[in-house]
Amino acid sequence: MTIRKVAVLGLGTMGAGMAHRLLAGGFDVAVWNRSPGKAVPLGAAGARVATSPAAAAEDADVVVAMLADDAASRRAWQDADGALAAMRAGAVAIESSTVTVEWVRTLSAAATARGVDLLDAPVTGSRQQAEEGSLRFLVGGDPGVLARARVVLDAMGSEAVHIGPGGSGALFKLVNNFLCGVQVASLAEAVAMIERSGMDAARIIPLLTAGAPGSPIAKLTGTRMVERDFDPRFYLPLMAKDLAYAQAAFAEQGLDLPSAAAARARFEAAAADHADLDMSAVVEGIRHS
């Protein structure tokens, strides 16, 4: 089957960049977003702007969702005007949102009942990678379905890694974001300590992140914290949500996550005041406590 028609549900920080990459790749793209204004630039770039997920999904070979959480995903796929009921048998649904494994299982069963193949394919990367088409997709599902849909993923990313059966991509993403969230929260506490001690944070933080604690995310967010550059790449409330989802997933396997609980509390407190800022703004609540 030649894949030409692709629908994108959700045009936030990530979805908009992904849709632009599909247009650049020559696909016939339909888009939908709950807030219609975000679809305007894509309409101007050549996408068909739909008034509902169902309208976007009609006749699509592949439907990609990039939404905030389980609730938003459920509405987009399964509401009365949701995409799933409008998809034809044999089409591929790709859930790229960071959602729970439980919801992926529910969605997979609903897709199978419709004759639709589902891949859970969340991503690593942020706004810049979405705009550049350099995301990494973490894919759960049938390898044969991935082979069919790979042309779409390749247009939006640099790599699509098959993690395992359905739900594996979603679970791996929660493990990934758990580690990221704990690191960022810990780094924010370190930045606050450095600043309060009178050290020059602009000089000290690069030394810190160049050493053993210097993971890629620490290097990126450390600079943003010091420069107070909180332009959103990944919103504060989304990290709080991902940590909550990770806690639930780990608990299902009998694993407690006290470090995630502590980090989640930091993100939730920061999000109460700065919901529209990047996750690196978690440092602000600690700075001013």
N, C-alpha and C positions, 0 to 999 in steps of 0.2 A: 504493500500500500504506500503510495506517495503521500507524504504529509505536507499539506500546503496551508491549511486553515488552522490557526491556533487562537484560542481565547485566553485572555489573562484576566483573572479576577483579583482585584486589589492593586491599587496604584500608589502605594505609600513609598517610603524610602527605598525599598527594594523593587517592588513590582513595576514601578514606572521605568526604572533602568532596564529591567528585563524585557519589558514590552518594546522599548526602543531598540534593543539589540535584535529582537525578532523582526522588527520592521527592516532594520539594516540588513538582515539576512535574507530578505526577499519573501518572507511569509505574508500571507493574507491574515492580518491580525484584527481581532475584535477585542475590545476592552470594556471592563465595567468597574466602577468604584462606587462605594456607598455615597461619597461626597462627589457629585458630578463634576465640580470644578476641576478636580485633579485630572480628569480625562481630557480636558480641553487641549493641552499641548500635544497629546498623542493623536487626537482627532486632526489637528493641524498638520501632523507629521504623516498622516495617511491611514491611521487606524480607524476601524468602524467603532463608534461609541455606542454601546448598548445601554438600554435603560434598566436591565435586570440581568442577573447571572444567567437565567434561562435564555434570554435573547442573545447574550454573548456566545453561549454554548451551542446554539442551533447550527447544525451542519459542521461543527468543528471536528477536526481529526484528533486534536489534543486540546485539553483544557488545563491550564496551569493556575493554581491558586497560591497567592502569597498574602496571607492575612494575619491578624494580630494574635488570635488565640482560638481555642476550641469553639467558643461561642460564635465568633465571626465566621469560622470555617463551616460550622454546622448550618448557619443561616444561608451562606452562599451556595452550599451544595444541596441542602435538603428542604429549605423553605418552599412554600407554594410556588414561588418564582425562582427556585434554585436551579442550579446548572444540571444536576444529575438527571432529573426527569426529562430534560430537553436533549440529552446526549443520545446519539444513536448507538446501537449495538456495535461493538468492535472498536469504538473510540477509546482513547486513553485519557484517564484523569490523573493529573500529577499534583499531589498535595505538597507544596514546598514550604508551607507555614511551619513554625515551630509549635507543635501540638503534642498532646499526650498519645501514648501508645494505645490506650483504651479507645480514644476517638478514632484513631487510624483503623483499628479492628472493626469498629462499628461502620465506618465509611466504606471499608473494603467489602463488607458483607452487603451493604446497600448497592455498591457498584456492581458486584457480581450478579445480584438479582436483576440488574438492568442490562447485563451483558457487556458492561464496561470494565476495562482493565485499569486497575489502580496501582500507581507507584507512590510511595511516600518518599519524597526527595527534598528534604530540607537542605540548606546551603551553609557553607562557611564563607565568610566575606561580608562586606558591608556595602554602603552606598557606592563607594568608588568602584569596587569590584563589579557591582551590578551594572554600573554605567559603562565600564570597560569590557564587560563580557568575560570576566575572569573568575567567576564564582566556581566553587567546588560543590558539586551535588553529591549528597550522601544518600544512596538509593536503596530502599527496601522494596522487595517484590520479585516478580518472575523475571529472570534474566532475558527471556525471549521478548517480553514486553519492553524491557529497557532497550534491547537492540532496536526495536521498532521506533521507540521514542527518542533515541539518542541524538538524532539530527536536530531535534528541538533543544535538547539540553546543551548540545555543542554550540548552538547559536548564542546561548546565554552564559556559558561558562567555559572554563579551561579544562575541566575534568568532571566526569561522572563516575563515581566509584560505587560498585555494587557491594553493599555491606552484608546483605543476607535476605532472608524472606521478609514478607510484609511486616512492617512495624520496626524493622531493624534500623532503617534510616532515622526514624523519629526518635528511637531510643538512643542511638549514637549521638544525635544532635543534643539531646538533653545532657548526656555525659559531658560533651564538649562545652556546653554553655554553663554547666555547673562549675567546671574548672575555671572558665573565663570569669564568671561572676565572683568567685571567691578571691581570685587574684586581684581583680579591680578593686574590690572592697578593701582588701588588705593593703593594697598600694595607696588608696586614699587615706587610710589611717597613718601610713608611713609619711605621706606628704604633709599631712597636718602636723605630725610630730616634728618634722624637719623645719617647717615654717615657724612653729611656736618656739623652737629652740634657738632661733635667730640665725640658723645657717641659711646660706643663699640657695634656695630651692632650685633656681634656674641652673646653677652649677652642680649641685649635689645629685639631683634626680638623674641626669644623664650618666653620672658615675655609677649610681645604683643600678640602673637598668642595663648598663654595659657589663655588669658582673653576673654572678650566678643567678640572681633573681630576675634577670632581664629577658623574659619571654617576649615574643612579638607584641602581645596585647599590652604588656606592661610598658614597653617602649612607646607605643602609640598613645595610650591613655595617660601615661605619666607626663608627656609633653603637653597634652591638652589640659591636664589639671593645673600645671604650673602656669601655662599661658592663659588659663581661663577661657579656653576655646571650647564652648559647649554646643556648637552647631550640631544638630542631631545627625548622627550616623546610625546610632542604635539607642532608642529611647529608654530612659530610666525605668518606666513601668514595665517595659517588655522584659528587662533583665529580672525584675522582681517576679514576674509571672513565670519565666523560664526556671528560676530556682525553685519555685513552688511545684512546678511540674516535675522537676528532677527529684525533689524530695519524695513525691508520691511514687515515682517510678522505682526509686531505690527501695522505698518501704515495701513495695510489692515483692521484692527479693529479700526482705528481712534486713536491710541495711539502713541504719540511721545516718543522718547527715547533719551533725551539729554545726559544721563549718558553713554549710549552705543556709542553715537557719539564721546564723549570725549575719552572713552577708545579705540575705534576703531582708532582714530587719533594717540594715543600712540603706538598701535600695528603696524600700517602701517608705522610710522616713524622708529620704531625699525626693522621691516622686510626689509626695504630698505637697511639696512646695515648688517643684520644678518638673512637672510631668512632661513638659514640652522640650526638655533639654536632653543632651546626650548622656549616656550612662556614666561618663567620666565626671559629671556634675555631682556624683555621689559624694565627692570630696567637700562640697559646699556645706552640707549639714554638719560635717565633722569640724570643719574650719570654724564655724560659728557657734558650736555647741558650748 
